[in-house]
Amino acid sequence: MPASKANRQAARDRGAIPIIPHKANEKGKPRFFAKALYKGRARIEQAVGKIKRFKRVTLRCEKTKWNFASIVALVAGFILLKSAHTA
């Protein structure tokens, strides 16, 4: 079983919906693929990547849950301001 099929099955076993694209030459692939869910997943991964660019978040300099959540919210605000300013 190829790795992607094993990953999809592992996700199903845990009760999650796998959003892993099929290869173009894969045999027996379904006709339907949830592109909207895949785009949403990609957006989330990109947002987490942008948040992790901030050293204070990546290195977890804030040790308490409250302070760390505050820093993540501040960083998310910076990213939102930058995206709104450039639009």
N, C-alpha and C positions, 0 to 999 in steps of 0.2 A: 504494500500500500504506500503510495507516495506521501511525502511529508504533509502536503496541503490537505489530503483526504484525512490523514490521521489527526491533524489539527482541527479540522471541521468536526470530526467525530468526537474528539475530546471536548469541544465546546458544547456540542449537543448533549453529551453525557452530563455536563454540569448545568444544563438547563438554559444555556445561552444560545442565541441565534448567531451562527457563524457568518461573518461578512468578509469572507476571503474569496477574491476573484479566482475563477477557473482559468487554467492555461488555454491558449487558443487551440492547441493540438490535443487537449485532453479528451479521452474517449468517455462517452456516457455522461457528459456534463448536461445539466438541465438547461432548458431554453431561457428560463427566467433568472435574472440576477437583480437583486435590489440595489440599483444604482444610487437611489436617494439615500439609503442607509449607509452605503459605502462612502458617499460624499460627506455625510455627517460625521462618520468615523474619522475620515481624513481631516476634517476641520478641527475635531477635538484633539487629534494627535499633533496637528500644527500649532494649536493654541498652547498645549502643554510644552511643546518644544520652545515656543517663544517665551513662556514663563521661565523655563529652565535656563535661558540665556542670562538671566540675572544671577550673579554669583552668590548672592546672599540666600537665594532660594535653593540653588543647586547644592550648596555646601551645608544647608540647614543650620545657618549661624544662629537662628532663633531656636532655642531649645524647648520653650513651652508651646503647647498647642495654640494658645491664644495669640501669642506674639507671631508665631509662624503663619497662622491664618491671616493676621493683619498685614504681614509683609506680602503674602500672596495676593490679597485683595488690593493692596497698593500697586503692585506690579501689574495686575490685571487692569487697573485704572489707567496706568501709564500706557499700556498697550492699546486700550480703547481710545484714549486721547490721541495717540499717534495715528491710529487708523482713521479716526474721524477728521483729523486735521488734514491728512493727505487726500481725503476723498473729495 
